[in-house]
Amino acid sequence: MSGILVLAEHEDGSFKKSAGELLGKAAQLAASVGGDVMAAVVGDAPAAELGALGATKVFQVSGDFAAYDAAAMVDAWHAIVQAASPSVILASAGYVGKDALPRLVARLGTGMGSEVTDLRADGGAVVGRRPMFAGKIYADVTVTGSPAVFSVRPNSFPQPSPSGGSAEVVAVDASCTALTQVVETKAPASSTADLTEAARIVSGGRSLKSSEQFDAVIRPLAASVGATVGASRAAVDAGYAAHNEQVGQTGKTVNPTLYIACGISGAIQHLAGMRTSKVIVAINKDPEAPIFEHATYGIVDDLFEVCPKLTKAFGDL
Ligand SMILES: Cc1cc2nc3c(=O)[nH]c(=O)nc-3n(C[C@H](O)[C@H](O)[C@H](O)COP(=O)(O)OP(=O)(O)OC[C@H]3O[C@@H](n4cnc5c(N)ncnc54)[C@H](O)[C@@H]3O)c2cc1C
């Protein structure tokens, strides 16, 4: 067993940003721990393109996997792992990484470091760093089973510069049995990235006072910076934002490069979902609001004054 296998996800014929992030990191790790940088592709996607992002070999199970089914995905991944025989597997901690990946780990009889935000090589092993207890502490995790599996939060690593190379594609036969049937799929109204994968997020809190004001202040600001909209639970419970927009302990865990919190106090349950954001900008009229303890930049002012100005300024760029 050797090499690092990246489970590369794709949508509508294009690879997700996370595939590049993981391949870039895999190349760095492989330079220390040795072995090839490999990728696994399930379904019909331009597998050879992953060569430009650093994969030397791509194992592909072709077929119609458009309607996601965890059991079929695990069957396909398992066949690829048998063919590639990696010592380390990296996957994105999106919904597939949360749903299907633990089942693969169970089938392989190995262990997994979940939702890590950093990876490093140490003495020939890969060590993952994962936030615990709502991001209050970090644990360094090694996996004693083999292969060592890690799910990685999106936006944890930069994209590699495309090399223009193309990878050898190895077709893998797999017998995949779906255990569910998708009856209907509804696309979300918004075309922005899913919160868990978004690189930029603008969130609003209870202070918006109505869904009309949330729509008039938060959504235009998000649009002006190409961000996905998030919300505190108080804003969601009050009906200002949709449930799938909630960030936090009982909402989504996000890891963007930019998180703008507008009129959000910074309760521990909200921080649990966004604390690992790279740059946090807090807008709050209370200088004592706990969110300022975690903010990279703070603006102490009325969000109804500040946000429209920011929207205009960003829109003018
Ligand atoms: C089990 C459990 C799970 C929970 N899960 C979550 C979760 O997943 N996500 C989550 O967010 N919360 C969660 N909560 C709720 C959490 O404890 C807080 O109640 C919630 O995050 C508060 O939301 P908020 O910051 O919008 O509202 P508030 O705490 O009311 O804060 C509003 C903030 O806006 C500021 N403000 C008011 N007007 C303005 C203005 N005009 N301009 C600028 N600033 C202004 C105020 O100074 C204040 O800081 C959970 C709670 C429990 C018990």
The ligand as an SDF file (V2000), in Angstrom:
LIG
                    3D

 53 58  0  0  0  0  0  0  0  0999 V2000
  -28.9840   23.7160   21.6960 C   0  0  0  0  0  0  0  0  0  0  0  0
  -28.8220   25.0370   20.9920 C   0  0  0  0  0  0  0  0  0  0  0  0
  -28.4010   25.0400   19.6800 C   0  0  0  0  0  0  0  0  0  0  0  0
  -28.2380   26.2550   19.0160 C   0  0  0  0  0  0  0  0  0  0  0  0
  -27.7830   26.2450   17.7080 N   0  0  0  0  0  0  0  0  0  0  0  0
  -27.5320   27.4200   17.1040 C   0  0  0  0  0  0  0  0  0  0  0  0
  -27.0130   27.4430   15.7810 C   0  0  0  0  0  0  0  0  0  0  0  0
  -26.8180   26.4270   15.1280 O   0  0  0  0  0  0  0  0  0  0  0  0
  -26.7500   28.6610   15.2470 N   0  0  0  0  0  0  0  0  0  0  0  0
  -26.9630   29.8410   15.9010 C   0  0  0  0  0  0  0  0  0  0  0  0
  -26.6950   30.8990   15.3290 O   0  0  0  0  0  0  0  0  0  0  0  0
  -27.4790   29.8260   17.1370 N   0  0  0  0  0  0  0  0  0  0  0  0
  -27.7880   28.6620   17.7470 C   0  0  0  0  0  0  0  0  0  0  0  0
  -28.3460   28.6740   18.9870 N   0  0  0  0  0  0  0  0  0  0  0  0
  -28.8300   29.9540   19.5240 C   0  0  0  0  0  0  0  0  0  0  0  0
  -27.7440   30.8140   20.1370 C   0  0  0  0  0  0  0  0  0  0  0  0
  -27.5780   30.4830   21.5010 O   0  0  0  0  0  0  0  0  0  0  0  0
  -28.1340   32.3140   20.0370 C   0  0  0  0  0  0  0  0  0  0  0  0
  -29.3810   32.5020   20.6550 O   0  0  0  0  0  0  0  0  0  0  0  0
  -28.2120   32.8470   18.6240 C   0  0  0  0  0  0  0  0  0  0  0  0
  -27.0460   32.5240   17.8970 O   0  0  0  0  0  0  0  0  0  0  0  0
  -28.3830   34.3650   18.6770 C   0  0  0  0  0  0  0  0  0  0  0  0
  -28.5780   34.8510   17.3900 O   0  0  0  0  0  0  0  0  0  0  0  0
  -28.2300   36.3680   17.0640 P   0  0  0  0  0  0  0  0  0  0  0  0
  -26.8030   36.6150   17.3260 O   0  0  0  0  0  0  0  0  0  0  0  0
  -28.7650   36.6420   15.7180 O   0  0  0  0  0  0  0  0  0  0  0  0
  -29.1630   37.1750   18.0690 O   0  0  0  0  0  0  0  0  0  0  0  0
  -28.8280   37.9730   19.4020 P   0  0  0  0  0  0  0  0  0  0  0  0
  -28.0720   37.1380   20.3590 O   0  0  0  0  0  0  0  0  0  0  0  0
  -30.1000   38.5870   19.8290 O   0  0  0  0  0  0  0  0  0  0  0  0
  -27.8040   39.1010   18.9440 O   0  0  0  0  0  0  0  0  0  0  0  0
  -28.1630   40.1700   18.1030 C   0  0  0  0  0  0  0  0  0  0  0  0
  -26.9130   41.0410   17.9830 C   0  0  0  0  0  0  0  0  0  0  0  0
  -27.1760   42.0730   17.0560 O   0  0  0  0  0  0  0  0  0  0  0  0
  -26.6560   43.2830   17.5460 C   0  0  0  0  0  0  0  0  0  0  0  0
  -27.4490   44.3520   16.9340 N   0  0  0  0  0  0  0  0  0  0  0  0
  -28.7670   44.6630   17.1700 C   0  0  0  0  0  0  0  0  0  0  0  0
  -29.1650   45.6560   16.3410 N   0  0  0  0  0  0  0  0  0  0  0  0
  -28.0830   45.9850   15.5780 C   0  0  0  0  0  0  0  0  0  0  0  0
  -27.8690   46.9240   14.5480 C   0  0  0  0  0  0  0  0  0  0  0  0
  -28.8790   47.7240   14.1140 N   0  0  0  0  0  0  0  0  0  0  0  0
  -26.6460   47.0040   13.9960 N   0  0  0  0  0  0  0  0  0  0  0  0
  -25.6250   46.1950   14.4210 C   0  0  0  0  0  0  0  0  0  0  0  0
  -25.7730   45.2740   15.4080 N   0  0  0  0  0  0  0  0  0  0  0  0
  -27.0060   45.1710   15.9670 C   0  0  0  0  0  0  0  0  0  0  0  0
  -26.7870   43.2020   19.0570 C   0  0  0  0  0  0  0  0  0  0  0  0
  -25.8330   44.0340   19.6730 O   0  0  0  0  0  0  0  0  0  0  0  0
  -26.5170   41.7200   19.2960 C   0  0  0  0  0  0  0  0  0  0  0  0
  -25.1420   41.4780   19.5350 O   0  0  0  0  0  0  0  0  0  0  0  0
  -28.5320   27.4780   19.6700 C   0  0  0  0  0  0  0  0  0  0  0  0
  -28.9420   27.4540   20.9960 C   0  0  0  0  0  0  0  0  0  0  0  0
  -29.0960   26.2480   21.6570 C   0  0  0  0  0  0  0  0  0  0  0  0
  -29.5380   26.2620   23.0840 C   0  0  0  0  0  0  0  0  0  0  0  0
  1  2  1  0
  2  3  1  0
  2 52  2  0
  3  4  2  0
  4  5  1  0
  4 50  1  0
  5  6  2  0
  6  7  1  0
  6 13  1  0
  7  8  2  0
  7  9  1  0
  9 10  1  0
 10 11  2  0
 10 12  1  0
 12 13  2  0
 13 14  1  0
 14 15  1  0
 14 50  1  0
 15 16  1  0
 16 17  1  0
 16 18  1  0
 18 19  1  0
 18 20  1  0
 20 21  1  0
 20 22  1  0
 22 23  1  0
 23 24  1  0
 24 25  2  0
 24 26  1  0
 24 27  1  0
 27 28  1  0
 28 29  2  0
 28 30  1  0
 28 31  1  0
 31 32  1  0
 32 33  1  0
 33 34  1  0
 33 48  1  0
 34 35  1  0
 35 36  1  0
 35 46  1  0
 36 37  1  0
 36 45  1  0
 37 38  2  0
 38 39  1  0
 39 40  1  0
 39 45  2  0
 40 41  1  0
 40 42  2  0
 42 43  1  0
 43 44  2  0
 44 45  1  0
 46 47  1  0
 46 48  1  0
 48 49  1  0
 50 51  2  0
 51 52  1  0
 52 53  1  0
M  END
$$$$
